[in-house]
Amino acid sequence: LIFSAAPSRSCTINLLASNWNADTKTQTINDLEVVDSDNGSLRIAQSATDEQFAAWGAAQPRVTNQGYGSITVKLSGTIPTMDIPVEVLIV
């Protein structure tokens, strides 16, 4: 038997500065082609400016939850004051 994994896919979106929950330091990204059984990860987009990259590093983001059509990002660091382009990877 030969098993093959489904092809990975990605989309580029913006983590909007105005969408962060200040109390929980979370933001949920909606309308993605993701299901709860997928493995979703996040990385900064290649189009990011130096300032956005610095804000990304200071934010220390990670994916903490995902479900049908959404991924939740939580910060361990500082909430960014600017929008940050990210690539969502679904594998």
NUTI-182969 format. One record per atom (N, C-alpha, C, O): residue in three letters; x, y, z; residue number from 1; atom name. Coordinates in steps of 0.2 Angstrom, whole numbers, plus 2048, in hexadecimal, padded with zeros to 3 digits. Example, Ala and Ser with C-alpha at 12.3 -4.5 7.8 and 13.67 -1.06 7.14 Angstrom:
- ALA/842/7E4/827/1/N $
- ALA/83E/7EA/827/1/CA $
- ALA/842/7F0/827/1/C $
- ALA/847/7EF/82A/1/O $
- SER/840/7F5/823/2/N $
- SER/844/7FB/824/2/CA $
- SER/840/800/827/2/C $
- SER/843/806/828/2/O $
//
This chain:
- LEU/804/7FA/800/1/N $
- LEU/800/800/800/1/CA $
- LEU/804/806/800/1/C $
- LEU/809/807/804/1/O $
- ILE/802/80B/7FC/2/N $
- ILE/806/811/7FC/2/CA $
- ILE/801/817/7FE/2/C $
- ILE/7FC/818/7FC/2/O $
- PHE/803/81A/804/3/N $
- PHE/7FF/820/806/3/CA $
- PHE/802/826/804/3/C $
- PHE/808/827/804/3/O $
- SER/7FE/82B/803/4/N $
- SER/801/832/801/4/CA $
- SER/7FC/837/805/4/C $
- SER/7F6/836/806/4/O $
- ALA/800/83C/807/5/N $
- ALA/7FC/841/80B/5/CA $
- ALA/7F9/846/806/5/C $
- ALA/7FB/847/800/5/O $
- ALA/7F4/849/808/6/N $
- ALA/7F0/84E/804/6/CA $
- ALA/7F5/854/803/6/C $
- ALA/7F9/855/807/6/O $
- PRO/7F4/857/7FE/7/N $
- PRO/7F9/85D/7FC/7/CA $
- PRO/7F8/862/801/7/C $
- PRO/7F2/864/803/7/O $
- SER/7FD/866/803/8/N $
- SER/7FC/86B/808/8/CA $
- SER/7FA/871/804/8/C $
- SER/7FA/872/7FE/8/O $
- ARG/7F7/876/807/9/N $
- ARG/7F4/87C/804/9/CA $
- ARG/7F6/882/809/9/C $
- ARG/7F7/881/80F/9/O $
- SER/7F6/888/806/10/N $
- SER/7F7/88E/80A/10/CA $
- SER/7F3/894/808/10/C $
- SER/7F0/894/802/10/O $
- CYS/7F2/898/80C/11/N $
- CYS/7EF/89F/80A/11/CA $
- CYS/7F2/8A4/80E/11/C $
- CYS/7F4/8A3/814/11/O $
- THR/7F3/8AA/80B/12/N $
- THR/7F6/8B0/80E/12/CA $
- THR/7F0/8B5/810/12/C $
- THR/7EC/8B6/80D/12/O $
- ILE/7F0/8B6/817/13/N $
- ILE/7EB/8BB/81A/13/CA $
- ILE/7EF/8C0/81E/13/C $
- ILE/7F5/8BF/81F/13/O $
- ASN/7EB/8C5/821/14/N $
- ASN/7EE/8CA/825/14/CA $
- ASN/7EB/8C8/82C/14/C $
- ASN/7E5/8C8/82D/14/O $
- LEU/7EF/8C8/831/15/N $
- LEU/7ED/8C8/838/15/CA $
- LEU/7EC/8D0/839/15/C $
- LEU/7F1/8D4/83A/15/O $
- LEU/7E6/8D2/83A/16/N $
- LEU/7E5/8D9/83B/16/CA $
- LEU/7E6/8DC/842/16/C $
- LEU/7E4/8D8/847/16/O $
- ALA/7E9/8E1/843/17/N $
- ALA/7EB/8E4/849/17/CA $
- ALA/7E4/8E5/84D/17/C $
- ALA/7E4/8E4/853/17/O $
- SER/7DF/8E7/84A/18/N $
- SER/7D8/8E8/84D/18/CA $
- SER/7D5/8E2/84F/18/C $
- SER/7D0/8E3/853/18/O $
- ASN/7D7/8DC/84D/19/N $
- ASN/7D3/8D6/84F/19/CA $
- ASN/7D6/8D2/855/19/C $
- ASN/7D3/8CD/857/19/O $
- TRP/7DB/8D5/858/20/N $
- TRP/7DE/8D1/85E/20/CA $
- TRP/7D9/8D2/864/20/C $
- TRP/7D7/8D8/865/20/O $
- ASN/7D8/8CD/868/21/N $
- ASN/7D5/8CE/86E/21/CA $
- ASN/7DA/8CF/873/21/C $
- ASN/7DE/8CB/875/21/O $
- ALA/7D9/8D5/876/22/N $
- ALA/7DF/8D8/87B/22/CA $
- ALA/7DF/8D3/881/22/C $
- ALA/7E4/8D3/884/22/O $
- ASP/7D9/8D1/883/23/N $
- ASP/7D9/8CD/88A/23/CA $
- ASP/7DD/8C6/889/23/C $
- ASP/7E0/8C4/88D/23/O $
- THR/7DB/8C2/883/24/N $
- THR/7DD/8BC/882/24/CA $
- THR/7E3/8BB/87D/24/C $
- THR/7E7/8B6/87D/24/O $
- LYS/7E5/8C1/87A/25/N $
- LYS/7EA/8C1/875/25/CA $
- LYS/7E9/8BC/870/25/C $
- LYS/7EE/8B9/86D/25/O $
- THR/7E3/8BC/86D/26/N $
- THR/7E1/8B7/868/26/CA $
- THR/7DE/8BB/862/26/C $
- THR/7DB/8C0/863/26/O $
- GLN/7DE/8B7/85C/27/N $
- GLN/7DB/8B9/857/27/CA $
- GLN/7D9/8B3/853/27/C $
- GLN/7DD/8AE/852/27/O $
- THR/7D3/8B3/851/28/N $
- THR/7D0/8AD/84D/28/CA $
- THR/7D0/8AF/845/28/C $
- THR/7CD/8B4/844/28/O $
- ILE/7D3/8AB/841/29/N $
- ILE/7D3/8AC/83A/29/CA $
- ILE/7CD/8A8/837/29/C $
- ILE/7CD/8A1/838/29/O $
- ASN/7C8/8AA/834/30/N $
- ASN/7C3/8A7/831/30/CA $
- ASN/7C3/8A6/82A/30/C $
- ASN/7C7/8A9/826/30/O $
- ASP/7BE/8A2/827/31/N $
- ASP/7BD/8A1/820/31/CA $
- ASP/7C4/89E/81D/31/C $
- ASP/7C5/89F/817/31/O $
- LEU/7C7/899/820/32/N $
- LEU/7CC/895/81D/32/CA $
- LEU/7CA/88E/81B/32/C $
- LEU/7C5/88C/81E/32/O $
- GLU/7CD/88B/817/33/N $
- GLU/7CC/884/815/33/CA $
- GLU/7CF/880/819/33/C $
- GLU/7D4/87C/817/33/O $
- VAL/7CD/880/820/34/N $
- VAL/7D0/87C/825/34/CA $
- VAL/7CB/878/828/34/C $
- VAL/7C6/87A/82A/34/O $
- VAL/7CD/872/82A/35/N $
- VAL/7C8/86E/82F/35/CA $
- VAL/7CC/86C/835/35/C $
- VAL/7D2/86D/835/35/O $
- ASP/7C9/86A/83A/36/N $
- ASP/7CC/869/841/36/CA $
- ASP/7D1/863/840/36/C $
- ASP/7D5/862/845/36/O $
- SER/7D1/85F/83B/37/N $
- SER/7D5/859/83B/37/CA $
- SER/7DC/85B/837/37/C $
- SER/7E0/857/837/37/O $
- ASP/7DC/861/834/38/N $
- ASP/7E2/863/830/38/CA $
- ASP/7E7/866/835/38/C $
- ASP/7E6/867/83B/38/O $
- ASN/7ED/866/833/39/N $
- ASN/7F3/869/837/39/CA $
- ASN/7F4/870/834/39/C $
- ASN/7F7/871/82F/39/O $
- GLY/7F2/875/838/40/N $
- GLY/7F3/87C/835/40/CA $
- GLY/7F8/87F/839/40/C $
- GLY/7F9/87E/83F/40/O $
- SER/7FC/883/835/41/N $
- SER/802/887/838/41/CA $
- SER/802/88E/835/41/C $
- SER/7FE/88F/830/41/O $
- LEU/806/892/838/42/N $
- LEU/806/899/836/42/CA $
- LEU/80D/89B/835/42/C $
- LEU/811/899/839/42/O $
- ARG/80E/89F/830/43/N $
- ARG/815/8A2/830/43/CA $
- ARG/814/8A9/82C/43/C $
- ARG/80F/8AB/829/43/O $
- ILE/819/8AE/82E/44/N $
- ILE/819/8B4/82B/44/CA $
- ILE/819/8B4/823/44/C $
- ILE/81D/8B0/821/44/O $
- ALA/816/8B8/820/45/N $
- ALA/816/8B8/818/45/CA $
- ALA/81C/8BB/816/45/C $
- ALA/81F/8BF/819/45/O $
- GLN/81F/8B9/810/46/N $
- GLN/825/8BC/80D/46/CA $
- GLN/824/8C3/80B/46/C $
- GLN/829/8C7/80B/46/O $
- SER/81E/8C5/80B/47/N $
- SER/81C/8CC/809/47/CA $
- SER/81D/8D1/80F/47/C $
- SER/81C/8D7/80E/47/O $
- ALA/81E/8CF/815/48/N $
- ALA/81E/8D3/81B/48/CA $
- ALA/824/8D8/81A/48/C $
- ALA/829/8D6/818/48/O $
- THR/823/8DE/81D/49/N $
- THR/828/8E3/81E/49/CA $
- THR/82D/8E1/824/49/C $
- THR/82B/8DD/828/49/O $
- ASP/832/8E5/824/50/N $
- ASP/837/8E4/82A/50/CA $
- ASP/833/8E5/830/50/C $
- ASP/834/8E2/836/50/O $
- GLU/82F/8EA/830/51/N $
- GLU/82B/8EC/836/51/CA $
- GLU/826/8E7/838/51/C $
- GLU/825/8E5/83E/51/O $
- GLN/822/8E4/833/52/N $
- GLN/81E/8DF/835/52/CA $
- GLN/821/8D9/837/52/C $
- GLN/81F/8D5/83C/52/O $
- PHE/827/8D7/835/53/N $
- PHE/82B/8D1/837/53/CA $
- PHE/82D/8D2/83E/53/C $
- PHE/82D/8CE/842/53/O $
- ALA/82F/8D8/840/54/N $
- ALA/831/8DA/847/54/CA $
- ALA/82B/8D9/84C/54/C $
- ALA/82C/8D6/851/54/O $
- ALA/825/8DB/849/55/N $
- ALA/81F/8DB/84D/55/CA $
- ALA/81D/8D4/84E/55/C $
- ALA/81B/8D2/854/55/O $
- TRP/81E/8D0/849/56/N $
- TRP/81D/8C8/849/56/CA $
- TRP/821/8C5/84F/56/C $
- TRP/81F/8C1/853/56/O $
- GLY/827/8C7/84E/57/N $
- GLY/82C/8C4/853/57/CA $
- GLY/82A/8C6/85A/57/C $
- GLY/82B/8C2/85F/57/O $
- ALA/828/8CC/85C/58/N $
- ALA/827/8CE/862/58/CA $
- ALA/820/8CB/865/58/C $
- ALA/81F/8CB/86B/58/O $
- ALA/81C/8C9/860/59/N $
- ALA/815/8C7/862/59/CA $
- ALA/816/8BF/864/59/C $
- ALA/812/8BD/868/59/O $
- GLN/81A/8BC/861/60/N $
- GLN/81B/8B4/863/60/CA $
- GLN/815/8B1/862/60/C $
- GLN/812/8AE/867/60/O $
- PRO/812/8B1/85C/61/N $
- PRO/80B/8AD/85A/61/CA $
- PRO/80C/8A6/85A/61/C $
- PRO/811/8A3/858/61/O $
- ARG/807/8A2/85B/62/N $
- ARG/806/89B/85A/62/CA $
- ARG/7FF/899/859/62/C $
- ARG/7FA/89D/85B/62/O $
- VAL/7FD/894/855/63/N $
- VAL/7F7/892/854/63/CA $
- VAL/7F5/88D/85A/63/C $
- VAL/7F9/889/85C/63/O $
- THR/7EF/88F/85D/64/N $
- THR/7ED/88C/863/64/CA $
- THR/7E7/888/862/64/C $
- THR/7E5/883/866/64/O $
- ASN/7E3/889/85D/65/N $
- ASN/7DD/885/85C/65/CA $
- ASN/7DB/886/854/65/C $
- ASN/7DD/88B/851/65/O $
- GLN/7D8/881/852/66/N $
- GLN/7D5/881/84B/66/CA $
- GLN/7CF/87D/84B/66/C $
- GLN/7CE/878/84F/66/O $
- GLY/7CA/87F/847/67/N $
- GLY/7C4/87B/846/67/CA $
- GLY/7C2/87C/83E/67/C $
- GLY/7C6/87E/83A/67/O $
- TYR/7BC/87A/83D/68/N $
- TYR/7BA/87B/836/68/CA $
- TYR/7B9/882/834/68/C $
- TYR/7B5/886/836/68/O $
- GLY/7BE/884/830/69/N $
- GLY/7BE/88B/82D/69/CA $
- GLY/7C1/890/831/69/C $
- GLY/7C0/896/830/69/O $
- SER/7C5/88E/836/70/N $
- SER/7C8/893/83A/70/CA $
- SER/7CF/891/83E/70/C $
- SER/7CF/88B/83F/70/O $
- ILE/7D3/895/83F/71/N $
- ILE/7D9/894/843/71/CA $
- ILE/7DA/89A/848/71/C $
- ILE/7D9/8A0/846/71/O $
- THR/7DB/898/84E/72/N $
- THR/7DC/89D/853/72/CA $
- THR/7E4/89E/855/72/C $
- THR/7E7/899/856/72/O $
- VAL/7E6/8A4/855/73/N $
- VAL/7ED/8A6/856/73/CA $
- VAL/7ED/8A9/85D/73/C $
- VAL/7E9/8AE/85E/73/O $
- LYS/7F2/8A7/861/74/N $
- LYS/7F3/8AA/868/74/CA $
- LYS/7FA/8AD/868/74/C $
- LYS/7FF/8AA/865/74/O $
- LEU/7FB/8B2/86B/75/N $
- LEU/801/8B6/86C/75/CA $
- LEU/804/8B4/873/75/C $
- LEU/800/8B5/878/75/O $
- SER/80A/8B3/873/76/N $
- SER/80E/8B3/87A/76/CA $
- SER/811/8BA/87B/76/C $
- SER/813/8BB/881/76/O $
- GLY/812/8BE/876/77/N $
- GLY/815/8C4/877/77/CA $
- GLY/811/8CA/876/77/C $
- GLY/80B/8CA/879/77/O $
- THR/813/8CF/873/78/N $
- THR/810/8D6/872/78/CA $
- THR/80B/8D5/86C/78/C $
- THR/80C/8D3/867/78/O $
- ILE/805/8D8/86D/79/N $
- ILE/800/8D9/868/79/CA $
- ILE/802/8DE/863/79/C $
- ILE/804/8E4/865/79/O $
- PRO/802/8DC/85C/80/N $
- PRO/805/8E0/857/80/CA $
- PRO/800/8E6/856/80/C $
- PRO/7FA/8E6/857/80/O $
- THR/803/8EC/855/81/N $
- THR/7FF/8F2/853/81/CA $
- THR/7FE/8F3/84C/81/C $
- THR/7FB/8F8/84A/81/O $
- MET/800/8EE/848/82/N $
- MET/800/8EF/840/82/CA $
- MET/7FD/8E8/83E/82/C $
- MET/7FE/8E3/841/82/O $
- ASP/7FA/8E8/838/83/N $
- ASP/7F8/8E2/835/83/CA $
- ASP/7FE/8DE/833/83/C $
- ASP/803/8E1/831/83/O $
- ILE/7FE/8D7/833/84/N $
- ILE/804/8D3/831/84/CA $
- ILE/801/8CE/82C/84/C $
- ILE/7FD/8CA/82E/84/O $
- PRO/804/8CE/826/85/N $
- PRO/803/8C9/821/85/CA $
- PRO/806/8C2/824/85/C $
- PRO/80C/8C1/825/85/O $
- VAL/802/8BD/823/86/N $
- VAL/804/8B6/825/86/CA $
- VAL/802/8B1/820/86/C $
- VAL/7FD/8B2/81D/86/O $
- GLU/805/8AB/820/87/N $
- GLU/803/8A6/81C/87/CA $
- GLU/801/8A0/820/87/C $
- GLU/804/89E/825/87/O $
- VAL/7FB/89E/81F/88/N $
- VAL/7F8/898/823/88/CA $
- VAL/7F9/892/81F/88/C $
- VAL/7F7/892/819/88/O $
- LEU/7FC/88D/822/89/N $
- LEU/7FE/887/81E/89/CA $
- LEU/7FA/882/821/89/C $
- LEU/7F9/881/827/89/O $
- ILE/7F7/87E/81D/90/N $
- ILE/7F2/878/81F/90/CA $
- ILE/7F6/872/81C/90/C $
- ILE/7F6/871/815/90/O $
- VAL/7F8/86E/820/91/N $
- VAL/7FB/867/81E/91/CA $
- VAL/7F7/861/820/91/C $
- VAL/7F9/85C/81F/91/O $
//
